Every structure is written in structure tokens, then in C-alpha cells.
């Protein structure tokens, strides 16, 4: 079951990163917060605590409309997410 969860997390990664990026590019911080909240939760579910913590900080920034904070840390979140998905792809 856990392996299937990891496969699903990895398989959906590109689509989810695209959605997060679109919201980032449109500066739609409220919806961005919702998407990174989902990433926070699914990351924590599979044990990716560091990625979950990054997503949590960006979720909170989105809720308070802190675009500057998001702009500083968005790229690092996406890199960490992509790296994790790549690592999981072989499972």
C-alpha cells in the first residue's frame, strides 16, 4: 500500500507542480495556499517531512498574502518537490 502511495505521489507530481506554478505566476495567493496545503498534507502522509514543512510555510504566506515571501521560496519548493518525485519514480 505504501509503495502505491509513493508511486501515486510521484506520478501526480508534474501536474501538481504545473497547477502550483500557474497560481504563482498569476499571484493568486489564496488558491496558491490551497494547493500548497494539499502538497503539505500529502507530503506528510508519505513521510516527506522537510517538503511538508516548506509547503506549510508557503501555505501560511499565501493565506496572509505575502507575495514577497512566496517569491523568495517558491522555486526551492518546486525543486524539492521535483527531486522527491524523481527519487520515487523508480519505485
N, CA, C and O of each residue as an XYZ file, in Angstrom:
364
protein
N       0.831     -1.196      0.000
C       0.000      0.000      0.000
C       0.874      1.258      0.000
O       0.615      2.209     -0.738
N       1.914      1.246      0.842
C       2.791      2.413      0.928
C       3.496      2.670     -0.399
O       3.602      3.816     -0.836
N       3.973      1.619     -1.033
C       4.618      1.784     -2.347
C       3.662      2.388     -3.362
O       4.056      3.227     -4.172
N       2.418      1.967     -3.318
C       1.423      2.524     -4.247
C       1.206      4.008     -3.956
O       1.053      4.801     -4.885
N       1.193      4.389     -2.695
C       1.064      5.800     -2.334
C       2.245      6.600     -2.878
O       2.067      7.708     -3.385
N       3.445      6.044     -2.773
C       4.632      6.726     -3.286
C       4.565      6.862     -4.803
O       4.899      7.912     -5.352
N       4.137      5.806     -5.473
C       4.012      5.864     -6.944
C       3.005      6.938     -7.358
O       3.255      7.708     -8.285
N       1.884      6.981     -6.676
C       0.849      7.964     -6.997
C       1.348      9.383     -6.744
O       1.118     10.279     -7.556
N       2.022      9.586     -5.632
C       2.589     10.895     -5.313
C       3.519     11.342     -6.440
O       3.439     12.478     -6.907
N       4.394     10.447     -6.867
C       5.352     10.768     -7.931
C       4.655     10.998     -9.273
O       4.981     11.941     -9.994
N       3.701     10.136     -9.601
C       3.014     10.234    -10.896
C       2.234     11.538    -11.034
O       2.113     12.065    -12.140
N       1.713     12.057     -9.951
C       0.926     13.289     -9.995
C       1.785     14.543     -9.851
O       1.279     15.660     -9.959
N       3.057     14.361     -9.612
C       3.929     15.487     -9.326
C       3.973     16.558    -10.392
O       3.857     17.744    -10.086
N       4.138     16.157    -11.634
C       4.246     17.153    -12.706
C       2.973     17.979    -12.830
O       3.027     19.201    -12.970
N       1.834     17.310    -12.778
C       0.546     18.016    -12.874
C       0.376     18.983    -11.711
O      -0.042     20.124    -11.908
N       0.693     18.539    -10.511
C       0.538     19.389     -9.330
C       1.505     20.569     -9.364
O       1.140     21.677     -8.971
N       2.742     20.341     -9.832
C       3.702     21.445     -9.940
C       3.218     22.469    -10.960
O       3.389     23.672    -10.761
N       2.618     22.002    -12.046
C       2.070     22.912    -13.061
C       0.956     23.768    -12.474
O       0.891     24.970    -12.734
N       0.083     23.156    -11.686
C      -1.017     23.903    -11.062
C      -0.478     24.951    -10.091
O      -0.930     26.096    -10.092
N       0.479     24.559     -9.272
C       1.065     25.487     -8.307
C       1.759     26.634     -9.028
O       1.641     27.789     -8.620
N       2.479     26.320    -10.095
C       3.192     27.339    -10.866
C       2.224     28.335    -11.499
O       2.478     29.540    -11.488
N       1.123     27.843    -12.046
C       0.139     28.741    -12.669
C      -0.422     29.726    -11.642
O      -0.598     30.907    -11.941
N      -0.698     29.246    -10.456
C      -1.219     30.129     -9.409
C      -0.152     31.113     -8.950
O      -0.454     32.270     -8.659
N       1.077     30.663     -8.887
C       2.197     31.538     -8.540
C       2.338     32.649     -9.581
O       2.457     33.824     -9.235
N       2.322     32.267    -10.851
C       2.511     33.240    -11.924
C       1.389     34.265    -11.986
O       1.607     35.399    -12.412
N       0.195     33.878    -11.568
C      -0.929     34.823    -11.568
C      -1.058     35.559    -10.231
O      -1.968     36.367    -10.047
N      -0.141     35.275     -9.300
C      -0.153     35.892     -7.966
C      -1.490     35.665     -7.254
O      -1.960     36.522     -6.505
N      -2.081     34.517     -7.495
C      -3.339     34.140     -6.848
C      -2.981     33.438     -5.540
O      -3.007     32.211     -5.453
N      -2.650     34.231     -4.532
C      -2.095     33.675     -3.304
C      -3.091     32.840     -2.518
O      -2.695     31.885     -1.849
N      -4.365     33.173     -2.582
C      -5.370     32.391     -1.849
C      -5.444     30.964     -2.384
O      -5.415     30.006     -1.612
N      -5.539     30.823     -3.699
C      -5.601     29.486     -4.295
C      -4.250     28.787     -4.228
O      -4.186     27.563     -4.111
N      -3.177     29.558     -4.302
C      -1.832     29.006     -4.135
C      -1.733     28.352     -2.757
O      -1.190     27.256     -2.624
N      -2.255     29.024     -1.740
C      -2.232     28.482     -0.376
C      -2.982     27.154     -0.307
O      -2.556     26.235      0.393
N      -4.087     27.051     -1.023
C      -4.871     25.811     -1.028
C      -4.059     24.676     -1.653
O      -4.033     23.564     -1.125
N      -3.400     24.954     -2.770
C      -2.622     23.909     -3.460
C      -1.412     23.481     -2.646
O      -1.114     22.289     -2.571
N      -0.714     24.423     -2.040
C       0.450     24.018     -1.254
C       0.005     23.371      0.063
O       0.753     22.585      0.644
N      -1.192     23.691      0.535
C      -1.749     22.975      1.689
C      -1.903     21.493      1.343
O      -1.545     20.622      2.135
N      -2.434     21.222      0.162
C      -2.597     19.829     -0.276
C      -1.240     19.143     -0.380
O      -1.093     17.989      0.023
N      -0.248     19.847     -0.918
C       1.101     19.283     -1.007
C       1.652     19.022      0.389
O       2.280     17.990      0.625
N       1.423     19.944      1.308
C       1.862     19.772      2.691
C       1.297     18.483      3.265
O       2.021     17.697      3.876
N       0.023     18.274      3.071
C      -0.646     17.105      3.638
C      -0.186     15.801      3.003
O       0.122     14.839      3.706
N      -0.138     15.766      1.677
C       0.273     14.522      1.018
C       1.743     14.213      1.290
O       2.120     13.048      1.411
N       2.560     15.234      1.386
C       3.974     15.022      1.706
C       4.124     14.416      3.086
O       4.907     13.488      3.289
N       3.380     14.940      4.015
C       3.455     14.421      5.375
C       2.949     12.978      5.427
O       3.490     12.154      6.164
N       1.925     12.679      4.656
C       1.362     11.327      4.619
C       2.400     10.295      4.192
O       2.410      9.177      4.707
N       3.276     10.664      3.252
C       4.276      9.697      2.792
C       5.582      9.794      3.578
O       6.524      9.049      3.309
N       5.643     10.700      4.539
C       6.827     10.820      5.373
C       7.854     11.828      4.896
O       8.975     11.853      5.404
N       7.492     12.663      3.923
C       8.400     13.689      3.401
C       8.246     14.953      4.256
O       7.657     15.944      3.825
N       8.784     14.893      5.462
C       8.573     15.955      6.434
C       9.192     17.290      6.025
O       8.610     18.345      6.272
N      10.359     17.248      5.407
C      11.007     18.506      5.010
C      10.189     19.226      3.934
O       9.993     20.439      4.006
N       9.716     18.481      2.946
C       8.894     19.081      1.897
C       7.587     19.605      2.498
O       7.124     20.686      2.134
N       7.006     18.851      3.400
C       5.780     19.275      4.060
C       5.989     20.585      4.813
O       5.137     21.472      4.775
N       7.122     20.702      5.495
C       7.411     21.934      6.249
C       7.572     23.127      5.316
O       7.102     24.224      5.619
N       8.236     22.917      4.181
C       8.371     24.009      3.200
C       6.997     24.436      2.703
O       6.696     25.628      2.630
N       6.170     23.461      2.364
C       4.833     23.759      1.854
C       3.995     24.490      2.907
O       3.218     25.386      2.580
N       4.161     24.101      4.161
C       3.406     24.758      5.238
C       3.751     26.236      5.318
O       2.862     27.079      5.443
N       5.022     26.549      5.247
C       5.430     27.956      5.320
C       4.861     28.758      4.149
O       4.450     29.905      4.322
N       4.839     28.157      2.966
C       4.279     28.852      1.802
C       2.761     28.931      1.880
O       2.165     29.900      1.411
N       2.140     27.932      2.461
C       0.691     27.990      2.678
C       0.345     29.175      3.581
O      -0.556     29.956      3.278
N       1.059     29.296      4.674
C       0.799     30.401      5.603
C       1.056     31.753      4.944
O       0.313     32.708      5.168
N       2.105     31.829      4.134
C       2.394     33.072      3.405
C       1.264     33.395      2.434
O       0.865     34.552      2.301
N       0.756     32.382      1.765
C      -0.357     32.587      0.843
C      -1.600     33.081      1.556
O      -2.309     33.951      1.051
N      -1.865     32.530      2.723
C      -3.042     32.947      3.497
C      -2.941     34.394      3.948
O      -3.952     35.087      4.060
N      -1.719     34.852      4.207
C      -1.575     36.248      4.637
C      -1.263     37.181      3.460
O      -1.065     38.381      3.650
N      -1.220     36.618      2.237
C      -0.987     37.430      1.044
C       0.431     37.948      0.929
O       0.656     39.003      0.337
N       1.383     37.233      1.478
C       2.785     37.653      1.495
C       3.507     37.179      0.229
O       4.234     36.186      0.233
N       3.278     37.919     -0.839
C       3.884     37.567     -2.124
C       5.395     37.600     -2.108
O       6.030     36.793     -2.786
N       5.985     38.498     -1.364
C       7.447     38.589     -1.306
C       8.043     37.306     -0.729
O       9.021     36.779     -1.261
N       7.463     36.809      0.345
C       7.943     35.566      0.958
C       7.807     34.405     -0.023
O       8.717     33.589     -0.168
N       6.667     34.345     -0.688
C       6.421     33.268     -1.653
C       7.422     33.347     -2.798
O       7.987     32.327     -3.196
N       7.648     34.539     -3.330
C       8.595     34.692     -4.442
C      10.004     34.244     -4.056
O      10.736     33.709     -4.888
N      10.379     34.459     -2.812
C      11.711     34.062     -2.340
C      11.864     32.554     -2.225
O      12.970     32.037     -2.385
N      10.779     31.837     -1.950
C      10.883     30.425     -1.597
C      10.170     29.460     -2.538
O      10.311     28.246     -2.394
N       9.418     29.972     -3.486
C       8.647     29.135     -4.403
C       9.541     28.194     -5.215
O       9.262     26.998     -5.298
N      10.593     28.714     -5.802
C      11.463     27.891     -6.651
C      12.085     26.742     -5.855
O      12.194     25.626     -6.363
N      12.487     27.005     -4.627
C      13.082     25.953     -3.793
C      12.064     24.852     -3.500
O      12.406     23.669     -3.493
N      10.812     25.246     -3.258
C       9.766     24.252     -3.029
C       9.597     23.364     -4.251
O       9.548     22.139     -4.133
N       9.507     23.978     -5.423
C       9.299     23.188     -6.633
C      10.480     22.270     -6.921
O      10.293     21.140     -7.372
N      11.700     22.751     -6.662
C      12.882     21.893     -6.845
C      12.834     20.693     -5.909
O      13.083     19.562     -6.324
N      12.514     20.945     -4.648
C      12.444     19.856     -3.673
C      11.349     18.858     -4.058
O      11.532     17.648     -3.922
N      10.242     19.354     -4.525
C       9.125     18.500     -4.945
C       9.532     17.664     -6.155
O       9.302     16.455     -6.182
N      10.127     18.293     -7.138
C      10.567     17.581     -8.341
C      11.634     16.539     -7.996
O      11.591     15.420     -8.508
N      12.582     16.893     -7.140
C      13.627     15.962     -6.730
C      13.032     14.739     -6.037
O      13.437     13.609     -6.309
N      12.090     14.964     -5.159
C      11.463     13.853     -4.463
C      10.690     12.959     -5.436
O      10.765     11.733     -5.355
N       9.963     13.569     -6.337
C       9.220     12.785     -7.336
C      10.164     11.950     -8.191
O       9.857     10.803     -8.517
N      11.305     12.515     -8.554
C      12.290     11.778     -9.351
C      12.845     10.591     -8.558
O      13.033      9.506     -9.108
N      13.102     10.800     -7.284
C      13.606      9.718     -6.450
C      12.576      8.597     -6.314
O      12.928      7.418     -6.264
N      11.317      8.974     -6.255
C      10.251      7.987     -6.079
C       9.859      7.296     -7.378
O       9.216      6.246     -7.349
N      10.233      7.863     -8.503
C       9.808      7.333     -9.799
C      10.260      5.893    -10.021
O       9.587      5.140    -10.726
N      11.360      5.507     -9.445
C      11.869      4.155     -9.644
C      11.218      3.102     -8.773
O      11.570      1.926     -8.862
N      10.287      3.493     -7.942
C       9.680      2.536     -7.012
C       8.584      1.747     -7.718
O       7.950      0.888     -7.105
